[in-house]
Amino acid sequence: MSNSNRTRIDDKEGMLIDAAVAGLKRFDLLAYKLIIAHYVYRVSQNRLAKEIGKAQSYVANLLRIAEAFIAGQIFSYTETAVSA
């Protein structure tokens, strides 16, 4: 299924993102599961909140933390590569 709104990335970028998400899985399993459900399976934050029995604001905050973690991992990987 194709969606024109999705950004295309190359294999190198995909591997960086995959490594960062794997790092999140080791760091916080719930945040990992929420990220996958929300971004891969397109489950709304509201539905996720109902599924885990938490407030929508809790899910939104945890997703923001997970996104920041992933961004930090990617930044760390790219800075290491640049400085090497």
C-alpha positions in Angstrom: 0.0 0.0 0.0 1.5 3.3 -1.0 0.8 6.7 0.6 2.2 9.8 -1.0 2.3 11.6 2.3 5.1 9.4 3.6 8.7 10.5 3.2 11.0 8.1 1.4 14.3 7.3 2.9 17.3 5.3 1.7 18.6 2.1 3.3 21.3 3.9 5.4 18.7 6.2 6.9 16.3 3.3 7.5 19.0 1.3 9.3 19.7 4.3 11.5 16.0 4.7 12.4 15.8 0.9 13.0 18.7 1.0 15.4 17.3 3.9 17.3 13.9 2.2 17.6 15.6 -0.9 18.8 17.4 1.2 21.4 14.0 2.5 22.6 12.7 -1.1 22.9 15.6 -1.9 25.3 15.1 1.4 27.2 11.3 1.4 27.5 9.1 -1.4 26.2 5.8 0.4 26.6 7.0 3.4 24.8 8.3 1.2 22.0 4.9 -0.6 21.7 3.1 2.7 21.6 5.4 4.1 18.9 4.9 1.0 16.8 1.2 1.0 17.2 0.8 4.7 16.5 3.2 5.1 13.6 3.2 1.7 11.9 -0.3 0.6 12.6 -1.8 4.1 12.7 -3.6 3.6 16.0 -4.9 6.9 17.5 -3.6 8.2 20.8 -7.1 8.1 22.1 -7.5 4.4 21.3 -4.0 3.6 22.7 -5.0 5.3 25.9 -8.2 3.3 26.2 -6.2 0.1 25.5 -3.7 0.6 28.3 -6.2 2.3 30.7 -4.4 5.6 30.9 -5.3 9.2 30.0 -4.7 10.4 26.5 -2.3 13.0 27.9 -0.2 10.2 29.4 0.0 8.5 26.0 0.8 11.8 24.2 3.6 12.5 26.7 5.1 9.1 26.4 5.0 9.3 22.6 6.9 12.6 22.8 9.5 11.1 25.1 9.9 8.2 22.8 10.2 10.4 19.8 12.8 12.5 21.6 14.7 9.3 22.6 14.7 8.1 18.9 15.8 11.6 17.7 18.6 11.6 20.3 19.8 8.2 19.2 19.8 9.2 15.6 21.7 12.4 16.4 24.2 10.3 18.5 24.8 7.9 15.7 25.3 10.6 13.1 27.6 12.7 15.3 29.7 9.6 16.0 29.9 8.9 12.2 30.8 12.6 11.5 33.5 12.8 14.1 35.1 9.5 13.2 
